[in-house]
Amino acid sequence: MTDQAVDTGDARLSAPSADGNQFLGRARELKELRADIERAGLDTLAGRKAPRARVLLIAGRPGSGRTTLAEELVRQVAHRYPDGVLRARLAEPDGTPVPVERAARELLGALCVPAPAGAAEDDLSEALRTALADRRKLLLLDDAAGAEQVDALLPDAPDCLVVAVSKGPLTGISDVRPCTLGGLDTKSALELLTRSTGSVRITVDPRSAESLVEACQGHPATLVLAGGWLAARPKASVADLAKRMHSYPQEGAEEADASPLARIFRLIHEELPGPAARILRLLSLAPAGPVDDHTASALAGCSVEAARATLDDFVALGLLRPVDSPLAEYDIPGWLHPLLRSLAEAQERPGELQLARARMLERTVRLLHSCRAITETDSDRAREKIQGLPRPLRFADPRAAADWLRVRKPALLASARLAVADGELDTLARRLLSQLVRALAAHVGTQAAAVDLYGVHGLVLDVAERRGLPRERAAALLNLGDLDAQTGRTQGALARYRAALDAGREANDPYATGRAMESVGGAHLELGDYDRAADWFGRALADRLARGERAEAARLYGRIATAHTYAGRYGEALRNWRAACAAYRKGGDVAALARALSETARVQEYAGRPQESLRTCQEAVEWARRADDVRLQAALQLRLADTLERLGDPTAARLHRATAGRLLGEEAPERPSQQAISQEQDANACEIRSASDED
């Protein structure tokens, strides 16, 4: 969802395009819509200022050209809205409404407004309204499933304009007059046919051409398919197709199957070669978003080359549209999806459909694995795994893999949602979710991908709860808790950590249990409840000591000391920092020992023991020198300078500041730089760790 065009699958009459096509017909509708923009609203007539953006509604059946009309209207009036155009699609190809939370988040992303991971729908809607409050923007909300979706995304800005596309009226939104679309006029319909067939067959038999338009009821998508059928058969006349359309069997067909669009589609499907017809039917199983050759190949169990050639044939027939993308992607029109699903359910056995889904998910898992593995260029094992993959599944380099992940990310996330919703392919779903998390972390980074990862971890939790997998439930809860904590929802994070602790104990998973206890302590620390924080850190410490994990125990001594420091209990803090120092010294972790001594010196200074702090800081400098940690040495030199100033020795303080400057390769820093380094150490001391790769 960006400032690029989003099409729900209505036939392209076209707004001006690369091939020189021009918009056809709909002159009356365009005139009415433009007049409606200028029309005084009910609030204006009542003498009140309009509180919200004006809403224009274009209503019509899928395939009626409603999206194309909306795009043409946007093109004609966009110059009035200097802040640009936003586009959002509010329904999946199968008609499932897109959650308002997802639509609002993607609109905020198009506005370059950060939205925290896991934010509630109301918060995101409010953030969107705030972002649009002082702008003059045009919003195209395509394929709206209901008034509730549109209402939640409406800007509280009368200078904005919203163009909504829907099947019917948006009852509940005031002051909206729908522009309802029917068929094209005969002249425009004939011109649309001419684009596919050429002018000869139309001009030599105009009466049959008009009969064909009548059989198609001027419906744009039907006319596009009719043109594709004629283009694929240069020797067939327009009269041949008109007769077949009029005489095509309709007895016993349901209303939807008796429409001209359904009849021309079934006619095309019946004349396709068997393998191509099967690929077409199985496209109904593809996840939301553009379909690519790998998806089609996996669904049908054929080669990627054969799938790509077949998809290109579908484009020539008007069944699919190529997407302007670095990859070979194709758009499945919204009107086509229910027809494909109906055919697939009628002509494919349920077991075959499930097998096709499994093949598609397996292919996605392998592509994600390859996408992640290409980043491990220094690993012989990773290179061997990549070489063991079929050539079509390999990426040339990490850049190519990152581009693939960026372009296919919406479809990959949709695949994950589809796999979890299926309910019968949970093993594949778990593998897919795991590989998706790792690929996003490798190419995007956990912080940058936090919004997507929040949704993925939520899906992991759904599968774990459905299948009774306490270990995976604990991992998902820990990851979700970390993301909640990072976005300031500390109470929510605390609840997740406690639930993760219960799940970890149920699974008898020592890592999850220990991490959950520590995270509970970190949440209490963030909430200012230092007694509970120290208590939970102490429980985590006892757990680590019982398992002989000395390095982790040393770190937890430091966290307990931090909690006591915040509470002003400096004696307890010093005892725990000394225990941490002893553990680091015994374990041979020189850099960690230097940092622990640095924190010990800080607490001694807080406790009013400057001489002890000076000695401890000097010891820390020596250990930092042994660890070859230049940044830590500089921070400690600055701390020494501060301590010496308090002890009345400004000359020595200046020398230490100069030493710190030399270490960092710059002029002697002023006190704010020292404070920045100290704050960084404070943040690290209270950091809540993320889950390991194991989870």
Secondary structure, 3 states (H helix, E strand, C coil): CCCCCCCCCCCCCCCCCCCCCCCCCCHHHHHHHHHHHHCCCHHHHCCCCCCCCEEEEEECCCCCCHHHHHHHHHHHHHHHCCCCEEEEECECCCCCECCHHHHHHHHHHHCCCCCCCCCCHHHHHHHHHHHHCCCCCEEEEEEECCHHHHHHHCCCCCCCEEEEEECCCCCCCCCCCEEECCCCCHHHHHHHHHHHHCCHHHHCCHHHHHHHHHHCCCCHHHHHHHHHHHHCCCCCCHHHHHHHHHHCCCCCCCCCCCCHHHHHHHHHHHCCCHHHHHHHHHHHHCCCCCEEHHHHHHHHCCCHHHHHHHHHHHHHCCCCEECCCCCCEEECCCCHHHHHHHHHHHHCCHHHHHHHHHHHHHHHHHHHHHHHHCCCCCCHHHHHHHHCCCHHHCCCCHHHHHHHHHHHHHHHHHHHHHHHHHCCCHHHHHHHHHHHHHHHHHHCCCCCCHHHHHHHHHHHHHHHHHHCCHHHHHHHHHHHHHHHHHCCCHHHHHHHHHHHHHHHHHHCCHHHHHHHHHHHHHHHHHCCCHHHHHHHHHHHHHHHHHCCCHHHHHHHHHHHHHHHHHCCCHHHHHHHHHHHHHHHHHHCCHHHHHHHHHHHHHHHHHCCCHHHHHHHHHHHHHHHHHHCCHHHHHHHHHHHHHHHHHCCCHHHHHHHHHHHHHHCCCCCCCHHHHHHHHHHHHHHHCCCCCCCCCC
